[in-house]
Amino acid sequence: MTAVENINNLPSLKYYRKKLRNNATRTEVHLWKFLQKSQLDGVKFRRQQSIGPYIVDFYTYQYNLAVEVDGEIHEEEEMLKHDARRERYLESKGVKVLRFKNAEVFEDIERVLNLIRKEFNK
């Protein structure tokens, strides 16, 4: 069992995880169609997984990999700072974070999926 597993899905964040799953963005719904039910190379992903105090869009235990999709709000200065802190925390727990802009997911899903797949072969 890794250190990440011990801090995943804290009970205090259950409400927020469920709220995020029930109010997923169009981009998250689109990408989830390709990740759910172990469709991507048999790898099981979870939606809205919490790791410590943070909730990531998609996560696979098998590769300790988080996949994030970012809308325009993530280009604002405060969000950039928040995302950098968040990413440092996740990486300190051994989690690799891949980020994709909404447009990338909609305009070139095959490229996005191939970049995710590359992480399985490292």
LODODREN-324889 format. One record per residue (C-alpha): residue number from 0; residue in three letters; chain; x, y, z. Coordinates in steps of 0.5 Angstrom, whole numbers, plus 500, padded with zeros to 3 digits. Example, Ala and Ser with C-alpha at 12.3 -4.5 7.8 and 13.67 -1.06 7.14 Angstrom:
BEGIN
> 0,Ala,A,525,491,516
> 1,Ser,A,527,498,514
REM end
This chain:
BEGIN
> 0,Met,A,500,500,500
> 1,Thr,A,503,507,498
> 2,Ala,A,503,513,502
> 3,Val,A,498,516,497
> 4,Glu,A,493,510,499
> 5,Asn,A,493,512,506
> 6,Ile,A,491,519,505
> 7,Asn,A,486,518,499
> 8,Asn,A,478,519,500
> 9,Leu,A,478,523,506
> 10,Pro,A,471,522,509
> 11,Ser,A,471,530,510
> 12,Leu,A,471,531,503
> 13,Lys,A,466,526,501
> 14,Tyr,A,461,531,500
> 15,Tyr,A,465,535,495
> 16,Arg,A,467,529,491
> 17,Lys,A,460,527,490
> 18,Lys,A,458,534,489
> 19,Leu,A,464,535,483
> 20,Arg,A,462,528,480
> 21,Asn,A,454,530,480
> 22,Asn,A,456,537,477
> 23,Ala,A,462,535,472
> 24,Thr,A,464,539,466
> 25,Arg,A,462,538,459
> 26,Thr,A,470,536,458
> 27,Glu,A,470,532,464
> 28,Val,A,464,528,462
> 29,His,A,467,527,455
> 30,Leu,A,474,525,457
> 31,Trp,A,471,520,462
> 32,Lys,A,467,516,456
> 33,Phe,A,474,514,454
> 34,Leu,A,477,513,461
> 35,Gln,A,471,509,465
> 36,Lys,A,470,502,466
> 37,Ser,A,478,501,464
> 38,Gln,A,477,502,457
> 39,Leu,A,484,505,456
> 40,Asp,A,488,499,456
> 41,Gly,A,485,496,462
> 42,Val,A,487,501,467
> 43,Lys,A,482,503,472
> 44,Phe,A,481,510,473
> 45,Arg,A,477,514,478
> 46,Arg,A,473,520,478
> 47,Gln,A,474,526,483
> 48,Gln,A,479,522,487
> 49,Ser,A,481,526,493
> 50,Ile,A,489,526,495
> 51,Gly,A,490,529,502
> 52,Pro,A,486,536,502
> 53,Tyr,A,486,536,494
> 54,Ile,A,481,533,489
> 55,Val,A,483,531,482
> 56,Asp,A,479,530,476
> 57,Phe,A,481,523,475
> 58,Tyr,A,486,518,478
> 59,Thr,A,489,511,477
> 60,Tyr,A,492,508,483
> 61,Gln,A,496,503,478
> 62,Tyr,A,500,508,476
> 63,Asn,A,499,513,481
> 64,Leu,A,497,518,476
> 65,Ala,A,492,524,476
> 66,Val,A,489,527,470
> 67,Glu,A,486,534,470
> 68,Val,A,482,538,465
> 69,Asp,A,483,545,466
> 70,Gly,A,478,551,463
> 71,Glu,A,480,558,462
> 72,Ile,A,479,560,470
> 73,His,A,486,556,471
> 74,Glu,A,489,561,467
> 75,Glu,A,488,567,472
> 76,Glu,A,494,568,476
> 77,Glu,A,491,566,483
> 78,Met,A,489,559,480
> 79,Leu,A,496,558,477
> 80,Lys,A,499,559,484
> 81,His,A,494,555,487
> 82,Asp,A,495,549,481
> 83,Ala,A,502,550,482
> 84,Arg,A,502,549,490
> 85,Arg,A,497,543,489
> 86,Glu,A,501,540,484
> 87,Arg,A,507,540,488
> 88,Tyr,A,503,537,494
> 89,Leu,A,501,531,489
> 90,Glu,A,508,530,487
> 91,Ser,A,511,530,494
> 92,Lys,A,506,524,495
> 93,Gly,A,509,521,489
> 94,Val,A,503,523,484
> 95,Lys,A,504,524,477
> 96,Val,A,500,530,474
> 97,Leu,A,498,531,467
> 98,Arg,A,494,537,465
> 99,Phe,A,490,538,459
> 100,Lys,A,486,544,457
> 101,Asn,A,479,543,455
> 102,Ala,A,480,545,448
> 103,Glu,A,485,539,447
> 104,Val,A,480,534,450
> 105,Phe,A,475,536,445
> 106,Glu,A,479,538,439
> 107,Asp,A,484,532,439
> 108,Ile,A,482,527,444
> 109,Glu,A,487,521,441
> 110,Arg,A,493,526,442
> 111,Val,A,490,526,450
> 112,Leu,A,489,519,450
> 113,Asn,A,496,517,447
> 114,Leu,A,499,522,452
> 115,Ile,A,496,519,458
> 116,Arg,A,498,512,455
> 117,Lys,A,505,514,455
> 118,Glu,A,505,514,462
> 119,Phe,A,503,507,463
> 120,Asn,A,510,505,459
> 121,Lys,A,515,509,464
REM end
